[in-house]
Amino acid sequence: MKILKKLFSAVVAISTTLAIVSMNVSATGYTDKGDPNAAINKPKLTIDKKIVKISEVNNQVTVNLRVSGANAAYCSTGIHVYWDSRLKLAENPVSKRPMIKKGSAIEELSSVLPRQDQNASSLGMDGYFMCTMGSGNYGLDGIMWSFTFILPKDAKIGDVYPIDIIYKATPYAKDLFTNFEDDTNGYNMQAYAFKKGIYSVDNPNFRVSANDILKVPALSKINKTYDGYIAVSSDNLLLGDANCDGRVTIADSVAINQALANPSVYALSPQGKDNADCCDRGDGVNANDAKAISMIESGFITAKDFPIKSSQLKQ
């Protein structure tokens, strides 16, 4: 009962003070009770990383908040998730409620309706607070919450929409990830979840796969404290194919040089620009890309060598 009352008090406090209290993201991360190094259960909270092709941006995209390392060890949770404000939550066609759904990991736990955090806008983001409670440690590993988003109509190849799990605390309430007993093990687990189980100022180690960076080079510069993203790629990436004819030939080098010299007349298509950026990928289309493609004709490299570094270009 103690933990149930505690959590319900937290929910009421947060829902009634969001509009009038500035809930700041902690500058130093989690500072509540517990020792993450002494945690028996070590929850990792992750957000999906999604690549969406430009032809698919009109489709809804579902992103999951997952937990691992805490199977049957937790009960009470309170978690804030923020996302780029250009993303919009889809609505349930019947209830008209935002499409935030409980996942299988928390099916045996109770929850209240997710609450919007109006203060997320100060960070250029939107966000919600989700919580669970129950009469035992029935929380499992797997999907805790699912969010269904609509991308903006003007989404472009290369756009990145970050998603972030944020620990928040006020004088009235603090985010939670503890057990039913609310004991030392629970606090140690909670400390681990918010200090080492999410990417934050305490744990700035966010990683993007090389394959995702190849598809969307802007991901190489994403903030290392974020937890997930939706990023937009071109439909059929073929590095070097600037004119989009399905081949990489000297004609592509010519197309790049023409576009650089007279972009108003010889502009590359969005797909062509993405394909053309084959040398020092991510720095845009320039003369090095044209040079790299021309070296295929000379037999120095093949299209399979792309992406290539300008330092590898032979004179």
Secondary structure as UniProt FT lines:
FT   HELIX           2..17
FT   TURN            18..20
FT   TURN            27..28
FT   HELIX           36..38
FT   STRAND          44..47
FT   STRAND          49..53
FT   HELIX           54..56
FT   TURN            57..58
FT   STRAND          61..68
FT   TURN            71..73
FT   STRAND          76..84
FT   TURN            85..86
FT   STRAND          88..89
FT   TURN            93..95
FT   STRAND          100..102
FT   HELIX           104..106
FT   TURN            107..108
FT   STRAND          110..111
FT   STRAND          115..116
FT   HELIX           118..123
FT   STRAND          125..133
FT   STRAND          142..150
FT   TURN            153..154
FT   TURN            157..158
FT   STRAND          160..166
FT   STRAND          168..169
FT   STRAND          176..178
FT   TURN            180..181
FT   HELIX           184..195
FT   HELIX           210..215
FT   HELIX           217..221
FT   TURN            224..225
FT   STRAND          228..233
FT   TURN            239..240
FT   TURN            242..243
FT   HELIX           250..261
FT   HELIX           263..266
FT   HELIX           270..276
FT   TURN            281..282
FT   HELIX           287..297
FT   TURN            298..299
FT   HELIX           303..305
FT   HELIX           310..312
//
